[in-house]
Amino acid sequence: MTSTVRAWLRPTRRPALVAFAVVPLLVIAAVAAVAAVTLVRAGDSSGDGNVTGAAPGPRSDTPVLDPDVVERDAAALVQRTLVDLPTDRLAPGVLPPTNRWYSGLAFGATPQPVFAVPLGIALRDDGFAFGVPRVESSERAVVGSAPTDVSVSVAGMATGVVTGDDDLTVTVELRDDGPLAGPTDAMVDFLRKIGVR
């Protein structure tokens, strides 16, 4: 360590470079010292946490914004539906997943593949397939193909319906949309609500 210090203290051919490195550090240290002394002198030692001459801060039990003002302003916002969202592949009570990683499962003419890292999953007419996506890149784009490493066929499956979701997961039920699909789903939902199923 001594040799390093001696090398730093040796005369240099560029004294201006040393000045540019040391002077800003000294200025910053001086400003910090003056600010610290000023804050200590302005502080109140009464223990209530307030600085002498300053207005008391907000209390934690008071709302930041007046609830009446927030409600009035929210009611004044323009609300309109530009396009009706198709909910054919959404179970009743599930909010449409706009701008979510699995939105392609719920919207569009056909369900789109989703990429739940590290796997890609695609619904098919007779079931689903999943696997590791093959990523290809060029100077214009990076794309990943829908994998079909493992295919699962489900007898009688007609559609996949998103029945639940959270920030990390999505639940898709594979259903048979026969002539009694709607009434059957309604009955199962009713039985689930009353605790029978």
C-alpha positions in Angstrom: 0.0 0.0 0.0 2.9 2.4 0.7 4.2 2.1 -2.8 0.8 2.9 -4.2 0.6 6.0 -2.0 4.1 7.1 -2.9 3.3 6.7 -6.6 0.2 8.8 -6.2 2.1 11.5 -4.3 5.0 11.6 -6.8 5.2 14.8 -8.9 3.3 14.4 -12.1 3.7 16.0 -15.4 0.0 16.8 -15.5 -0.8 18.9 -12.3 -4.0 20.2 -14.0 -5.4 16.6 -14.2 -4.9 16.1 -10.5 -6.6 19.4 -9.7 -9.6 18.4 -11.8 -9.9 15.2 -9.9 -9.3 16.6 -6.3 -11.0 20.0 -6.5 -14.6 18.7 -7.2 -14.3 16.2 -4.3 -13.3 19.0 -2.0 -16.2 21.2 -3.2 -18.7 18.4 -2.7 -17.3 17.7 0.8 -17.6 21.4 1.8 -21.1 21.7 0.5 -22.2 18.5 2.4 -20.5 19.9 5.6 -22.3 23.2 5.3 -25.6 21.5 4.7 -25.2 19.2 7.7 -24.4 22.1 10.0 -27.3 24.1 8.7 -29.7 21.3 9.3 -28.4 20.6 12.8 -28.8 24.3 13.8 -32.3 24.6 12.3 -33.5 21.4 14.0 -35.7 21.4 17.1 -34.5 19.2 19.9 -38.0 19.1 21.5 -38.5 15.6 20.2 -41.6 16.1 18.2 -39.8 15.6 14.9 -40.7 19.0 13.5 -38.0 21.5 12.3 -38.3 24.9 13.9 -40.3 27.3 11.6 -41.5 24.5 9.3 -45.1 23.6 8.9 -46.1 20.3 10.5 -46.1 17.4 8.1 -49.1 15.3 7.1 -50.4 12.8 9.6 -50.5 9.1 8.5 -54.2 8.9 9.3 -55.3 11.7 6.9 -56.0 10.9 3.3 -53.6 12.4 0.7 -56.5 13.3 -1.6 -60.0 14.3 -0.6 -62.2 11.2 -1.4 -65.1 13.5 -2.6 -62.8 15.2 -5.1 -61.4 11.8 -6.3 -64.9 10.5 -6.8 -66.1 13.6 -8.7 -63.0 13.6 -10.9 -63.4 9.8 -11.7 -67.0 10.3 -12.6 -66.0 13.1 -15.0 -63.7 10.8 -17.0 -65.0 9.8 -20.4 -65.8 6.2 -20.6 -66.6 4.5 -23.9 -66.3 1.1 -25.4 -64.6 1.3 -28.8 -64.9 -2.4 -29.7 -66.9 -5.1 -28.0 -64.5 -7.7 -26.7 -65.4 -11.3 -27.7 -65.8 -13.4 -24.6 -66.4 -16.7 -26.2 -63.3 -18.2 -24.6 -63.8 -16.5 -21.2 -65.7 -18.1 -18.4 -68.5 -16.0 -16.7 -67.0 -13.6 -14.2 -63.5 -13.6 -15.6 -62.3 -10.1 -16.6 -61.1 -9.8 -20.2 -57.3 -10.0 -20.0 -56.4 -7.0 -22.1 -52.7 -6.4 -22.5 -51.7 -9.6 -20.5 -49.2 -12.3 -21.6 -52.1 -14.7 -22.3 -54.5 -12.3 -24.0 -54.1 -14.4 -27.2 -55.8 -17.3 -25.5 -59.0 -15.3 -25.0 -59.2 -13.0 -28.0 -59.1 -13.4 -31.8 -60.7 -15.8 -34.2 -58.5 -18.6 -33.0 -56.5 -19.0 -29.8 -52.9 -17.8 -30.2 -49.9 -19.6 -28.6 -48.7 -18.2 -25.3 -45.2 -18.3 -23.9 -45.0 -19.1 -20.2 -41.3 -19.0 -19.8 -39.6 -21.4 -20.6 -42.4 -23.2 -22.4 -44.7 -22.2 -25.2 -48.2 -23.6 -25.1 -50.7 -23.7 -28.0 -54.4 -24.8 -28.0 -55.3 -27.0 -30.9 -58.6 -28.3 -32.3 -58.2 -31.6 -30.5 -56.2 -30.6 -27.4 -53.0 -28.7 -26.8 -49.3 -28.8 -27.5 -46.3 -27.5 -25.6 -42.5 -27.3 -25.8 -39.5 -25.1 -25.9 -39.8 -22.4 -28.5 -37.3 -22.1 -31.3 -36.0 -18.6 -31.3 -34.8 -17.1 -34.6 -33.3 -13.7 -35.1 -32.5 -11.5 -38.0 -31.6 -7.8 -38.4 -35.3 -7.0 -38.5 -36.9 -9.2 -35.8 -36.6 -11.8 -33.1 -39.4 -14.4 -33.3 -40.2 -17.6 -31.5 -42.2 -20.4 -33.1 -45.1 -22.2 -31.4 -43.6 -25.5 -30.2 -45.2 -28.9 -30.6 -42.7 -31.0 -28.8 -45.5 -32.7 -26.8 -49.0 -32.9 -28.1 -52.0 -34.0 -26.0 -55.3 -35.0 -27.6 -58.4 -34.7 -25.5 -61.4 -36.7 -26.8 -64.5 -34.6 -27.3 -62.7 -31.3 -26.8 -64.3 -28.5 -28.8 -62.8 -25.3 -27.2 -60.5 -24.0 -24.4 -62.0 -21.5 -22.0 -60.0 -19.2 -19.7 -61.6 -19.9 -16.2 -59.2 -18.1 -13.9 -56.0 -16.0 -13.8 -53.7 -14.1 -11.6 -50.4 -12.3 -12.2 -48.4 -15.5 -12.8 -50.9 -18.2 -13.9 -53.9 -18.8 -16.2 -56.3 -21.7 -16.0 -57.8 -23.0 -19.2 -60.5 -25.6 -19.2 -60.8 -27.8 -22.2 -64.6 -28.2 -22.9 -67.0 -30.0 -25.1 -69.4 -27.4 -26.4 -72.2 -29.7 -27.2 -75.9 -28.6 -27.2 -76.0 -28.7 -23.3 -72.7 -27.0 -22.7 -74.2 -23.6 -21.6 -76.9 -25.0 -19.3 -74.4 -27.5 -17.9 -71.8 -24.8 -17.1 -74.5 -22.7 -15.5 -75.6 -25.6 -13.3 -72.0 -26.4 -12.3 -71.4 -22.7 -11.4 -74.5 -22.6 -9.3 -73.6 -25.8 -7.5 -70.1 -24.4 -6.9 -71.5 -21.2 -5.4 -73.8 -23.0 -3.0 -71.0 -25.3 -1.9 -72.3 -28.6 -3.3 -69.5 -29.1 -5.8 
